[in-house]
Amino acid sequence: QGTIAMQVTDPWGNHFEILQSSDPSYDRAAHLGSQPILDGHPPSEGLAIKDLTIHVAPGSNLEGISRFYERIMGASTVNISDSSVSIAVGDRGQTLTFRCHPDGLMANNIRHHDFSFESSEEVDNLEYDGKTSYPMNYGPHISLYISNLPHAYQAAVDLGVLYVNPRFKRRAYTEAEAIDQCMFRVIDVVDPLDERKEVILRLEHEVRAVVTRDGKKYKSYPLFEIQV
């Protein structure tokens, strides 16, 4: 239709279509939400990604994925079938969908993490200080905002899925650090009912707080009003 577009595939096989705007100056400002804005442009309401679909290996424990998000995030499942599960994230109809890869058994080696166990002075110092050592992850990660960060943090600890990525300066080894940093991370998705805690998939999550320790809206929270 005469639209200028670019097809992009990232290193993990995700496909994006980048379209040229008919009004670049306006569109650039229109999608900034409550982030710092361009001079002369008023703030605009943050837009939403309606769904993010993540492929998993055939036969994955989809009910376990559902229970994981309910336990850690308090997120409900809106749809589940033999091949996919969709989790409600936020109050704008957004979903996080896990779908069995359409290539069937050919996709058994699918993964969303890229661990590195390389040693560094900084990591060695963490071990010396008595803190748990975690591998660096160079794979993609997703960020989610949550209203009750301490509750989610404790649920992650109880489930044994707390993760710290040494790549980043902001690290939460304790609940107090998580509250101060307004975030913590998990990477192993496991079924809370599985006594063996077998990893269903690995996908790094940066779980962010809606508010800071003093109750103010966290600076990068994209909505105008705090959602409770």
Residue frames as a rotation matrix with the C-alpha (Angstrom) as fourth column:
GLN 1
0.562 0.827 0.000 0.00
0.827 -0.562 0.000 0.00
0.000 0.000 -1.000 0.00
GLY 2
0.412 -0.476 0.777 2.97
0.230 -0.771 -0.594 2.31
0.882 0.423 -0.208 -0.42
THR 3
0.948 -0.076 0.309 3.91
-0.317 -0.301 0.899 2.10
0.025 -0.950 -0.310 3.27
ILE 4
0.105 -0.976 -0.191 7.63
-0.493 0.116 -0.862 2.06
0.864 0.185 -0.469 3.99
ALA 5
0.853 0.214 0.475 8.44
-0.520 0.421 0.743 -0.75
-0.041 -0.881 0.471 6.41
MET 6
-0.191 -0.938 -0.291 11.40
-0.795 0.322 -0.515 -2.78
0.576 0.133 -0.806 7.62
GLN 7
0.846 0.410 -0.341 11.25
-0.190 0.829 0.526 -6.39
0.498 -0.380 0.779 8.75
VAL 8
-0.116 -0.891 0.439 13.58
-0.843 -0.146 -0.518 -7.11
0.525 -0.430 -0.734 11.65
THR 9
0.767 0.241 -0.595 14.48
0.071 0.890 0.451 -10.39
0.638 -0.388 0.665 13.34
ASP 10
0.476 -0.611 0.633 16.43
-0.873 -0.414 0.257 -10.30
0.105 -0.675 -0.731 16.59
PRO 11
-0.504 -0.820 -0.273 19.04
-0.782 0.567 -0.258 -12.91
0.366 0.083 -0.927 17.66
TRP 12
-0.772 0.256 0.582 16.34
-0.268 0.700 -0.663 -14.95
-0.577 -0.667 -0.472 19.42
GLY 13
-0.861 0.374 0.345 14.08
0.506 0.548 0.667 -15.20
0.060 0.748 -0.661 16.37
ASN 14
-0.066 0.853 -0.518 11.53
0.584 -0.388 -0.713 -12.53
-0.809 -0.349 -0.473 17.34
HIS 15
-0.453 -0.011 0.891 10.00
0.868 -0.232 0.438 -10.75
0.202 0.973 0.115 14.34
PHE 16
-0.120 0.375 -0.919 9.27
0.431 -0.815 -0.388 -7.03
-0.894 -0.443 -0.064 14.25
GLU 17
0.038 0.167 0.985 7.83
0.963 -0.271 0.008 -4.75
0.268 0.948 -0.171 11.59
ILE 18
-0.344 -0.260 -0.902 9.07
0.563 -0.826 0.023 -1.17
-0.751 -0.500 0.431 11.82
LEU 19
0.310 0.605 0.734 6.92
0.949 -0.245 -0.199 1.36
0.059 0.758 -0.650 10.00
GLN 20
-0.811 -0.538 0.232 7.83
0.546 -0.837 -0.034 4.86
0.212 0.099 0.972 8.91
SER 21
-0.168 0.757 -0.631 5.63
0.707 -0.354 -0.612 7.50
-0.687 -0.549 -0.476 10.51
SER 22
0.145 0.307 0.941 3.77
0.880 -0.475 0.019 10.05
0.453 0.825 -0.339 8.43
ASP 23
0.641 0.027 0.767 4.41
-0.217 -0.952 0.215 12.60
0.736 -0.304 -0.605 11.20
PRO 24
0.049 -0.712 -0.700 7.67
0.567 0.597 -0.567 11.65
0.822 -0.369 0.434 12.98
SER 25
-0.737 -0.368 0.567 7.76
-0.170 -0.711 -0.683 14.71
0.654 -0.600 0.461 15.24
TYR 26
0.043 0.852 0.522 4.26
-0.919 -0.171 0.355 14.09
0.392 -0.495 0.776 16.62
ASP 27
0.710 0.312 -0.631 4.54
-0.177 0.947 0.270 10.33
0.681 -0.080 0.727 16.86
ARG 28
-0.281 -0.886 -0.368 7.83
0.304 0.282 -0.910 10.46
0.910 -0.367 0.191 18.69
ALA 29
-0.808 0.013 0.589 6.25
-0.490 -0.571 -0.659 12.55
0.328 -0.821 0.468 21.43
ALA 30
0.097 0.995 0.026 2.93
-0.861 0.071 0.503 10.68
0.498 -0.071 0.864 21.40
HIS 31
0.606 0.143 -0.782 4.38
-0.004 0.984 0.177 7.41
0.795 -0.104 0.597 22.64
LEU 32
-0.452 -0.882 0.134 6.45
-0.115 -0.092 -0.989 8.63
0.884 -0.463 -0.060 25.56
GLY 33
0.287 0.630 -0.722 3.75
0.684 0.393 0.615 8.31
0.671 -0.670 -0.318 28.19
SER 34
0.994 0.106 0.007 4.82
0.066 -0.665 0.744 9.85
0.083 -0.740 -0.668 31.48
GLN 35
0.227 -0.974 -0.006 8.49
0.947 0.219 0.236 9.56
-0.228 -0.059 0.972 30.58
PRO 36
-0.284 -0.391 -0.876 10.51
0.180 -0.919 0.352 12.77
-0.942 -0.058 0.331 29.98
ILE 37
0.546 0.655 0.522 8.91
0.663 0.043 -0.748 14.50
-0.512 0.754 -0.411 27.00
LEU 38
-0.310 -0.610 0.729 10.06
0.930 -0.352 0.101 16.61
0.196 0.710 0.677 24.10
ASP 39
-0.781 -0.010 -0.624 10.07
0.232 -0.933 -0.275 20.37
-0.579 -0.360 0.731 24.37
GLY 40
-0.733 0.535 -0.421 6.74
-0.675 -0.650 0.348 21.82
-0.088 0.540 0.837 23.33
HIS 41
-0.323 0.630 -0.706 4.83
-0.230 0.671 0.704 18.54
0.918 0.390 -0.072 23.62
PRO 42
0.089 0.416 0.905 2.51
-0.989 -0.072 0.131 17.81
0.119 -0.907 0.405 26.56
PRO 43
-0.776 -0.340 0.532 2.66
-0.458 0.883 -0.105 14.38
-0.434 -0.325 -0.840 28.21
SER 44
-0.086 0.760 -0.644 0.59
-0.846 0.286 0.450 11.68
0.526 0.584 0.618 26.57
GLU 45
0.509 0.366 0.779 -0.95
-0.761 0.614 0.209 8.59
-0.402 -0.699 0.592 28.08
GLY 46
-0.562 -0.806 0.187 1.23
-0.655 0.571 0.494 5.51
-0.505 0.155 -0.849 27.86
LEU 47
0.222 0.590 -0.777 0.20
-0.910 0.412 0.053 3.00
0.351 0.695 0.628 25.20
ALA 48
0.191 -0.058 0.980 0.13
-0.659 0.733 0.172 -0.73
-0.728 -0.678 0.102 25.71
ILE 49
-0.721 -0.325 -0.612 1.45
-0.637 0.659 0.400 -3.86
0.273 0.678 -0.682 24.07
LYS 50
0.241 0.966 0.097 -1.71
-0.936 0.205 0.287 -5.94
0.257 -0.160 0.953 23.93
ASP 51
0.958 0.066 0.280 0.03
-0.151 0.944 0.294 -9.30
-0.245 -0.323 0.914 23.97
LEU 52
-0.040 -0.974 -0.225 3.51
-0.999 0.043 -0.007 -10.76
0.017 0.224 -0.974 24.12
THR 53
0.928 0.369 -0.060 3.68
-0.372 0.926 -0.067 -14.35
0.030 0.085 0.996 22.91
ILE 54
-0.096 -0.970 0.223 6.59
-0.976 0.135 0.169 -16.50
-0.194 -0.201 -0.960 24.03
HIS 55
0.454 0.231 -0.861 7.19
-0.565 0.821 -0.078 -19.91
0.689 0.522 0.503 22.49
VAL 56
0.033 -0.405 0.914 7.85
-0.880 0.422 0.218 -22.88
-0.474 -0.811 -0.342 24.74
ALA 57
-0.867 -0.422 -0.264 8.77
-0.496 0.776 0.389 -26.46
0.040 0.469 -0.882 23.97
PRO 58
-0.030 0.875 -0.483 5.96
-0.557 0.387 0.735 -28.88
0.830 0.291 0.475 23.06
GLY 59
0.233 0.225 -0.946 4.56
0.482 0.818 0.314 -30.65
0.845 -0.529 0.082 26.09
SER 60
-0.770 -0.541 0.339 5.53
0.023 -0.554 -0.832 -27.86
0.638 -0.633 0.438 28.49
ASN 61
-0.451 0.573 -0.685 3.66
0.892 0.300 -0.337 -27.67
0.012 -0.763 -0.646 31.78
LEU 62
-0.518 0.294 0.803 1.27
0.223 -0.860 0.459 -24.85
0.825 0.417 0.380 30.86
GLU 63
0.639 0.757 -0.139 -0.82
0.297 -0.076 0.952 -25.25
0.710 -0.650 -0.273 34.00
GLY 64
0.263 -0.653 -0.710 2.39
0.954 0.066 0.293 -24.91
-0.144 -0.754 0.641 35.99
ILE 65
-0.723 -0.466 0.510 3.16
0.582 -0.809 0.085 -21.65
0.373 0.358 0.856 34.19
SER 66
0.078 0.861 0.503 -0.31
0.104 -0.509 0.855 -20.43
0.992 -0.014 -0.129 35.13
ARG 67
0.773 0.221 -0.594 0.24
0.565 0.184 0.804 -21.30
0.287 -0.958 0.017 38.79
PHE 68
-0.245 -0.946 -0.213 3.67
0.969 -0.234 -0.076 -19.62
0.022 -0.225 0.974 38.77
TYR 69
-0.681 -0.020 0.732 2.25
0.249 -0.947 0.205 -16.24
0.689 0.322 0.649 37.72
GLU 70
0.465 0.877 0.123 -0.61
0.072 -0.175 0.982 -16.52
0.883 -0.447 -0.145 40.15
ARG 71
0.594 -0.273 -0.757 1.78
0.797 0.330 0.506 -17.30
0.112 -0.904 0.414 43.02
ILE 72
-0.419 -0.884 -0.206 4.44
0.895 -0.441 0.071 -14.65
-0.154 -0.154 0.976 42.30
MET 73
-0.948 -0.030 0.318 2.50
0.164 -0.900 0.404 -11.86
0.274 0.435 0.858 40.57
GLY 74
-0.515 0.850 -0.113 -1.05
0.119 -0.060 -0.991 -12.53
-0.849 -0.524 -0.071 41.69
ALA 75
-0.593 0.224 -0.774 -1.89
-0.775 -0.421 0.472 -12.65
-0.220 0.879 0.423 37.97
SER 76
0.121 0.755 0.645 -4.90
-0.319 0.645 -0.695 -14.59
-0.940 -0.121 0.319 36.74
THR 77
-0.867 -0.324 0.380 -5.14
0.190 0.489 0.851 -16.86
-0.461 0.810 -0.362 33.73
VAL 78
-0.231 0.804 -0.547 -7.59
-0.699 -0.529 -0.481 -15.70
-0.677 0.272 0.685 31.08
ASN 79
0.716 0.452 -0.532 -7.24
-0.696 0.524 -0.492 -18.63
0.057 0.722 0.689 28.69
ILE 80
-0.360 -0.822 0.442 -5.59
-0.742 0.539 0.398 -22.04
-0.565 -0.184 -0.804 28.73
SER 81
0.756 0.512 -0.408 -5.62
-0.655 0.593 -0.469 -24.88
0.002 0.622 0.783 26.23
ASP 82
0.837 -0.456 0.303 -3.46
0.391 0.886 0.251 -27.85
-0.382 -0.091 0.920 25.27
SER 83
0.285 -0.745 0.603 -1.13
0.905 0.004 -0.424 -25.57
0.314 0.667 0.676 23.32
SER 84
-0.443 -0.449 0.776 -1.11
0.241 -0.893 -0.379 -22.18
0.864 0.019 0.503 25.07
VAL 85
0.153 0.475 -0.866 -1.79
0.988 -0.100 0.120 -20.25
-0.030 -0.874 -0.485 28.24
SER 86
-0.159 -0.117 0.980 -2.51
0.357 -0.932 -0.053 -16.51
0.920 0.342 0.190 28.49
ILE 87
-0.247 -0.053 -0.968 -1.87
0.967 -0.083 -0.242 -14.56
-0.068 -0.995 0.072 31.67
ALA 88
0.697 0.528 0.485 -3.55
0.532 -0.834 0.144 -11.23
0.480 0.158 -0.863 32.42
VAL 89
-0.333 -0.811 -0.481 -1.00
0.939 -0.333 -0.087 -8.50
-0.090 -0.480 0.873 33.13
GLY 90
-0.992 0.002 -0.123 -2.36
0.000 -1.000 -0.017 -5.09
-0.123 -0.017 0.992 34.06
ASP 91
-0.280 0.958 -0.062 -5.88
0.372 0.049 -0.927 -3.73
-0.885 -0.283 -0.370 33.75
ARG 92
-0.121 0.183 -0.976 -5.78
-0.725 -0.688 -0.040 -2.76
-0.678 0.703 0.216 30.07
GLY 93
0.846 0.531 0.042 -6.49
-0.384 0.662 -0.644 -6.16
-0.370 0.529 0.764 28.60
GLN 94
0.114 -0.884 -0.453 -2.81
-0.946 0.042 -0.320 -6.99
0.302 0.465 -0.832 28.19
THR 95
0.943 0.186 0.276 -1.74
-0.263 0.924 0.277 -10.61
-0.204 -0.334 0.920 28.16
LEU 96
-0.222 -0.974 -0.047 1.45
-0.948 0.204 0.246 -12.61
-0.230 0.099 -0.968 28.40
THR 97
0.793 0.602 -0.090 0.97
-0.595 0.735 -0.325 -15.76
-0.130 0.311 0.941 26.31
PHE 98
-0.411 -0.850 0.329 3.07
-0.686 0.526 0.502 -18.91
-0.600 -0.019 -0.800 26.36
ARG 99
0.668 0.666 -0.331 2.47
-0.690 0.390 -0.610 -21.03
-0.277 0.636 0.720 23.28
CYS 100
0.289 -0.538 0.792 3.92
0.207 0.843 0.497 -24.37
-0.935 0.020 0.354 22.28
HIS 101
-0.429 -0.561 -0.708 6.18
-0.532 -0.476 0.700 -23.82
-0.730 0.677 -0.094 19.31
PRO 102
0.559 0.775 -0.294 4.45
-0.681 0.226 -0.697 -24.68
-0.473 0.590 0.654 16.01
ASP 103
0.027 -0.623 -0.782 7.47
-0.882 0.354 -0.313 -26.64
0.471 0.698 -0.540 14.79
GLY 104
0.872 0.426 -0.241 6.65
-0.276 0.834 0.477 -29.40
0.404 -0.350 0.845 17.26
LEU 105
0.841 -0.535 -0.074 9.49
0.435 0.590 0.680 -31.64
-0.321 -0.605 0.729 18.35
MET 106
0.244 -0.770 0.590 11.91
0.772 -0.214 -0.598 -29.65
0.586 0.601 0.543 16.19
ALA 107
0.214 -0.076 0.974 11.60
-0.228 -0.973 -0.026 -26.87
0.950 -0.216 -0.226 18.78
ASN 108
0.763 0.127 -0.633 12.58
0.496 0.514 0.700 -28.85
0.414 -0.849 0.330 21.87
ASN 109
-0.146 -0.926 -0.349 15.79
0.986 -0.107 -0.126 -26.87
0.079 -0.362 0.929 22.22
ILE 110
0.243 0.294 0.925 14.05
0.336 -0.919 0.204 -23.48
0.910 0.261 -0.322 22.31
ARG 111
0.000 -0.255 -0.967 15.37
0.998 -0.068 0.018 -21.19
-0.070 -0.964 0.255 25.03
HIS 112
0.686 0.334 0.647 15.09
0.394 -0.918 0.057 -17.58
0.612 0.215 -0.761 26.12
HIS 113
0.875 -0.480 -0.056 18.20
-0.178 -0.427 0.887 -17.27
-0.449 -0.766 -0.459 28.27
ASP 114
0.643 -0.765 -0.026 21.87
0.143 0.154 -0.978 -16.96
0.752 0.625 0.208 27.44
PHE 115
0.973 -0.219 -0.070 23.94
0.063 -0.041 0.997 -17.72
-0.221 -0.975 -0.027 30.54
SER 116
0.343 -0.939 0.035 27.58
-0.099 -0.073 -0.992 -16.81
0.934 0.337 -0.118 30.95
PHE 117
0.926 -0.075 -0.370 29.63
0.374 0.317 0.872 -18.10
0.052 -0.945 0.322 33.86
GLU 118
0.191 -0.904 0.382 32.67
0.444 -0.268 -0.855 -15.99
0.876 0.333 0.350 33.03
SER 119
0.267 -0.194 -0.944 34.59
0.956 -0.074 0.285 -14.85
-0.125 -0.978 0.166 36.06
SER 120
0.202 -0.246 0.948 35.21
0.267 -0.918 -0.295 -11.22
0.943 0.312 -0.119 36.87
GLU 121
-0.820 -0.568 -0.063 36.64
0.237 -0.239 -0.942 -9.30
0.520 -0.787 0.331 39.81
GLU 122
-0.516 0.700 0.494 33.19
-0.791 -0.611 0.039 -7.92
0.329 -0.371 0.869 40.58
VAL 123
0.489 0.713 -0.503 31.56
-0.476 0.701 0.531 -11.36
0.731 -0.020 0.682 40.64
ASP 124
-0.116 -0.622 -0.774 34.41
0.465 0.655 -0.596 -12.80
0.878 -0.429 0.213 42.70
ASN 125
-0.889 -0.202 0.411 33.94
-0.199 -0.638 -0.744 -10.01
0.412 -0.743 0.527 45.23
LEU 126
0.046 0.979 0.199 30.25
-0.865 -0.060 0.498 -10.89
0.499 -0.196 0.844 45.52
GLU 127
0.491 0.070 -0.868 31.20
0.111 0.984 0.142 -14.47
0.864 -0.166 0.475 46.38
TYR 128
-0.567 -0.788 -0.239 33.73
0.414 -0.022 -0.910 -13.21
0.712 -0.615 0.339 48.91
ASP 129
-0.712 0.351 0.608 31.07
-0.607 -0.743 -0.281 -11.06
0.353 -0.570 0.742 50.57
GLY 130
-0.877 0.335 0.344 29.00
0.011 0.731 -0.683 -14.17
-0.480 -0.595 -0.645 51.14
LYS 131
-0.039 0.897 -0.440 26.33
-0.744 -0.320 -0.587 -13.36
-0.667 0.305 0.679 48.56
THR 132
0.323 0.250 0.913 24.89
0.290 0.892 -0.347 -16.01
-0.901 0.377 0.216 46.28
SER 133
-0.632 -0.602 -0.488 26.64
-0.339 -0.351 0.873 -16.12
-0.697 0.717 0.018 42.92
TYR 134
0.468 0.816 0.339 24.42
0.131 0.316 -0.940 -16.15
-0.874 0.484 0.041 39.83
PRO 135
-0.383 -0.564 0.731 25.38
0.827 0.144 0.544 -16.50
-0.412 0.813 0.411 36.15
MET 136
-0.594 0.165 -0.787 25.07
-0.330 -0.942 0.051 -13.45
-0.733 0.290 0.615 33.94
ASN 137
0.032 0.672 0.740 22.16
0.709 0.507 -0.491 -13.62
-0.705 0.541 -0.460 31.51
TYR 138
-0.794 -0.345 -0.500 22.58
-0.114 -0.724 0.680 -12.04
-0.597 0.597 0.536 28.08
GLY 139
-0.633 0.659 0.408 19.19
0.755 0.408 0.513 -13.18
0.171 0.632 -0.756 26.83
PRO 140
-0.409 0.559 0.721 16.09
-0.043 -0.801 0.597 -10.97
0.912 0.213 0.351 26.63
HIS 141
-0.802 0.282 -0.527 14.11
0.589 0.222 -0.777 -9.95
-0.103 -0.933 -0.344 29.68
ILE 142
-0.087 0.853 0.514 10.67
0.463 -0.422 0.779 -8.53
0.882 0.307 -0.358 30.31
SER 143
-0.981 -0.181 0.061 9.66
0.046 -0.536 -0.843 -5.91
0.186 -0.824 0.535 32.88
LEU 144
-0.040 0.992 -0.119 6.42
0.555 0.121 0.823 -5.97
0.831 -0.033 -0.556 34.84
TYR 145
-0.672 -0.088 0.736 5.10
-0.445 -0.746 -0.495 -3.51
0.592 -0.660 0.462 37.43
ILE 146
-0.148 0.580 -0.801 3.46
0.606 0.694 0.389 -4.76
0.782 -0.428 -0.454 40.58
SER 147
0.346 0.409 0.844 1.68
-0.278 -0.815 0.509 -2.95
0.896 -0.410 -0.168 43.41
ASN 148
0.869 -0.044 0.494 2.85
-0.478 0.188 0.858 -5.17
-0.131 -0.981 0.142 46.29
LEU 149
0.313 -0.837 -0.448 6.56
-0.594 0.196 -0.781 -5.74
0.741 0.510 -0.436 45.74
PRO 150
-0.442 -0.535 0.720 7.38
-0.897 0.281 -0.341 -7.16
-0.020 -0.796 -0.604 49.20
HIS 151
0.349 0.654 0.672 4.68
-0.563 0.719 -0.408 -9.82
-0.749 -0.236 0.619 48.84
ALA 152
0.931 -0.017 -0.364 5.92
-0.324 0.415 -0.850 -10.81
0.165 0.910 0.381 45.37
TYR 153
0.014 -1.000 0.007 9.53
-0.804 -0.016 -0.595 -10.86
0.595 0.003 -0.804 46.57
GLN 154
-0.339 -0.119 0.933 8.74
-0.832 0.500 -0.239 -13.18
-0.439 -0.858 -0.268 49.46
ALA 155
0.722 0.637 0.272 6.74
-0.395 0.701 -0.593 -15.46
-0.568 0.321 0.758 47.16
ALA 156
0.680 -0.555 -0.479 9.79
-0.468 0.175 -0.866 -15.68
0.565 0.813 -0.141 44.86
VAL 157
-0.346 -0.814 0.466 12.04
-0.895 0.136 -0.425 -16.48
0.282 -0.564 -0.776 47.82
ASP 158
0.015 0.442 0.897 9.65
-0.695 0.649 -0.309 -19.16
-0.719 -0.619 0.317 49.10
LEU 159
0.926 0.376 0.035 9.53
-0.216 0.604 -0.767 -20.72
-0.310 0.703 0.640 45.64
GLY 160
0.259 -0.929 0.265 13.34
0.316 0.341 0.885 -20.58
-0.913 -0.146 0.382 45.32
VAL 161
0.398 -0.028 0.917 13.36
0.917 0.057 -0.396 -18.56
-0.041 0.998 0.048 42.08
LEU 162
0.831 -0.162 -0.532 14.99
-0.032 -0.969 0.245 -15.30
-0.555 -0.187 -0.811 43.14
TYR 163
0.390 -0.706 0.591 17.65
0.921 0.289 -0.263 -14.26
0.015 0.647 0.763 40.61
VAL 164
0.598 -0.328 -0.732 20.28
-0.061 -0.929 0.366 -11.52
-0.799 -0.174 -0.575 40.47
ASN 165
0.785 -0.336 0.520 21.86
0.599 0.199 -0.776 -10.67
0.157 0.920 0.358 37.13
PRO 166
0.217 -0.787 -0.577 25.45
0.664 -0.315 0.678 -9.51
-0.716 -0.530 0.454 37.78
ARG 167
-0.279 -0.288 0.916 25.37
0.921 -0.351 0.169 -7.63
0.273 0.891 0.363 34.46
PHE 168
0.271 0.547 0.792 23.36
0.309 -0.828 0.467 -4.85
0.912 0.118 -0.394 36.07
LYS 169
-0.712 -0.600 0.366 24.33
-0.076 -0.452 -0.889 -2.50
0.698 -0.660 0.276 38.90
ARG 170
-0.162 0.737 0.656 20.89
-0.966 -0.255 0.048 -2.66
0.202 -0.626 0.753 40.52
ARG 171
-0.489 -0.101 -0.867 20.82
-0.064 0.995 -0.080 -5.92
0.870 0.016 -0.492 42.47
ALA 172
0.148 0.634 0.759 18.40
-0.920 -0.193 0.340 -7.16
0.363 -0.749 0.555 45.09
TYR 173
-0.594 -0.423 -0.684 19.73
-0.122 0.888 -0.444 -9.92
0.795 -0.180 -0.579 47.33
THR 174
-0.836 0.343 -0.427 17.34
0.512 0.212 -0.832 -9.07
-0.195 -0.915 -0.353 50.17
GLU 175
0.159 0.969 0.190 13.81
0.982 -0.176 0.074 -7.73
0.105 0.175 -0.979 50.52
ALA 176
0.426 -0.053 -0.903 15.19
0.395 -0.887 0.239 -4.44
-0.814 -0.459 -0.357 51.84
GLU 177
-0.661 -0.718 -0.218 17.39
0.059 -0.339 0.939 -4.08
-0.748 0.608 0.266 48.76
ALA 178
-0.574 0.534 0.621 14.44
0.813 0.280 0.510 -4.91
0.098 0.797 -0.595 46.53
ILE 179
0.511 0.790 -0.338 12.36
0.829 -0.557 -0.047 -2.17
-0.225 -0.256 -0.940 48.15
ASP 180
0.135 -0.546 -0.827 15.24
0.105 -0.822 0.560 0.32
-0.985 -0.163 -0.054 47.89
GLN 181
-0.845 -0.535 0.010 15.91
0.019 -0.012 1.000 -0.62
-0.535 0.845 0.020 44.25
CYS 182
-0.050 0.941 -0.335 12.18
-0.739 -0.260 -0.621 -0.83
-0.672 0.217 0.709 43.44
MET 183
0.459 0.200 -0.866 12.80
-0.807 0.503 -0.311 -4.14
0.373 0.841 0.392 41.70
PHE 184
-0.124 -0.594 0.795 13.94
-0.547 0.710 0.445 -7.74
-0.828 -0.379 -0.413 41.86
ARG 185
-0.174 -0.034 -0.984 14.43
-0.962 0.219 0.163 -10.46
0.210 0.975 -0.071 39.26
VAL 186
0.192 0.148 0.970 13.36
-0.301 0.950 -0.085 -14.04
-0.934 -0.276 0.227 38.63
ILE 187
-0.358 -0.345 -0.868 14.37
-0.924 -0.002 0.382 -16.23
-0.133 0.939 -0.318 35.72
ASP 188
-0.990 0.023 -0.138 13.26
0.004 0.990 0.138 -19.81
0.140 0.136 -0.981 36.45
VAL 189
-0.165 0.984 0.060 9.57
-0.952 -0.175 0.250 -20.47
0.257 -0.016 0.966 35.82
VAL 190
-0.947 -0.162 -0.277 8.54
-0.075 0.951 -0.301 -23.46
0.312 -0.264 -0.913 37.92
ASP 191
0.019 0.984 -0.177 5.29
-0.034 0.177 0.984 -25.05
0.999 -0.012 0.037 39.00
PRO 192
-0.282 -0.122 0.952 4.58
-0.877 -0.369 -0.307 -24.25
0.388 -0.921 -0.003 42.67
LEU 193
0.653 0.612 0.445 2.96
-0.736 0.651 0.186 -27.69
-0.176 -0.449 0.876 42.99
ASP 194
0.691 -0.490 -0.531 6.02
-0.021 0.721 -0.693 -29.53
0.723 0.490 0.488 41.66
GLU 195
0.946 -0.324 0.018 8.06
0.004 0.067 0.998 -30.73
-0.324 -0.944 0.065 44.64
ARG 196
0.280 -0.889 0.363 11.10
0.896 0.378 0.235 -31.19
-0.346 0.259 0.902 42.37
LYS 197
0.484 -0.008 -0.875 10.82
-0.048 -0.999 -0.017 -27.57
-0.874 0.050 -0.484 41.16
GLU 198
-0.182 -0.497 0.848 11.68
0.832 0.382 0.403 -28.65
-0.524 0.779 0.344 37.63
VAL 199
-0.515 -0.091 -0.852 12.32
-0.163 -0.966 0.202 -25.60
-0.841 0.243 0.483 35.45
ILE 200
0.419 0.742 0.523 9.61
0.521 0.276 -0.808 -25.25
-0.744 0.611 -0.271 32.78
LEU 201
0.494 -0.384 0.780 11.43
0.696 -0.364 -0.619 -22.44
0.521 0.849 0.088 31.00
ARG 202
-0.163 -0.579 -0.799 13.90
0.822 -0.527 0.214 -19.69
-0.545 -0.622 0.562 31.77
LEU 203
0.130 0.216 0.968 12.87
0.685 -0.725 0.070 -16.12
0.716 0.654 -0.243 31.01
GLU 204
-0.738 -0.495 -0.459 14.31
0.671 -0.465 -0.577 -13.20
0.072 -0.734 0.675 32.95
HIS 205
0.401 0.873 0.277 11.69
0.689 -0.487 0.536 -11.00
0.603 -0.025 -0.797 34.60
GLU 206
-0.875 -0.472 0.104 12.46
0.293 -0.689 -0.663 -7.63
0.385 -0.550 0.742 36.10
VAL 207
0.115 0.941 -0.318 9.65
0.881 0.051 0.470 -7.22
0.458 -0.334 -0.824 38.60
ARG 208
-0.752 -0.433 0.498 9.32
0.278 -0.892 -0.356 -3.50
0.598 -0.129 0.791 39.32
ALA 209
-0.449 0.572 -0.686 7.50
0.780 -0.124 -0.613 -1.64
-0.436 -0.811 -0.390 42.07
VAL 210
0.272 0.643 0.716 4.80
0.817 -0.547 0.180 0.86
0.508 0.536 -0.674 41.20
VAL 211
0.899 0.069 0.433 5.92
-0.150 -0.879 0.452 3.06
0.412 -0.472 -0.779 44.10
THR 212
-0.168 -0.984 0.057 9.16
-0.187 -0.025 -0.982 3.86
0.968 -0.176 -0.180 45.88
ARG 213
-0.571 -0.131 -0.810 9.84
0.670 0.497 -0.552 3.16
0.475 -0.858 -0.195 49.56
ASP 214
-0.919 0.174 -0.354 8.27
0.125 -0.722 -0.681 6.50
-0.374 -0.670 0.641 50.54
GLY 215
-0.138 0.972 0.189 5.09
0.560 0.234 -0.795 5.82
-0.817 -0.004 -0.577 48.56
LYS 216
0.028 0.103 -0.994 5.81
-0.588 -0.803 -0.099 8.08
-0.808 0.587 0.038 45.59
LYS 217
0.934 0.348 0.077 5.24
-0.125 0.522 -0.844 6.88
-0.334 0.779 0.531 42.04
TYR 218
0.138 -0.921 0.365 8.32
0.473 0.385 0.792 5.16
-0.870 0.063 0.489 40.66
LYS 219
-0.178 -0.284 -0.942 9.99
-0.383 -0.862 0.332 7.33
-0.906 0.420 0.045 38.04
SER 220
-0.892 -0.248 -0.378 9.72
-0.435 0.237 0.869 4.88
-0.126 0.939 -0.319 35.15
TYR 221
-0.480 0.812 0.332 6.15
0.527 0.570 -0.631 3.72
-0.701 -0.128 -0.701 35.85
PRO 222
-0.911 -0.114 0.397 4.48
0.411 -0.349 0.842 4.62
0.043 0.930 0.364 32.51
LEU 223
-0.039 0.981 0.193 0.96
0.801 -0.085 0.593 5.48
0.598 0.177 -0.782 33.68
PHE 224
-0.276 0.005 0.961 -0.23
-0.212 -0.976 -0.056 8.77
0.937 -0.219 0.271 35.15
GLU 225
0.352 0.531 0.771 -2.18
-0.884 -0.082 0.460 7.21
0.307 -0.843 0.441 38.01
ILE 226
-0.757 -0.595 0.270 -0.96
-0.653 0.682 -0.328 4.50
0.011 -0.425 -0.905 40.36
GLN 227
0.149 0.780 -0.607 -2.88
-0.614 0.554 0.562 1.29
0.775 0.289 0.562 39.77
VAL 228
-0.464 -0.258 0.848 -3.54
-0.873 0.296 -0.387 -0.68
-0.151 -0.920 -0.363 42.95
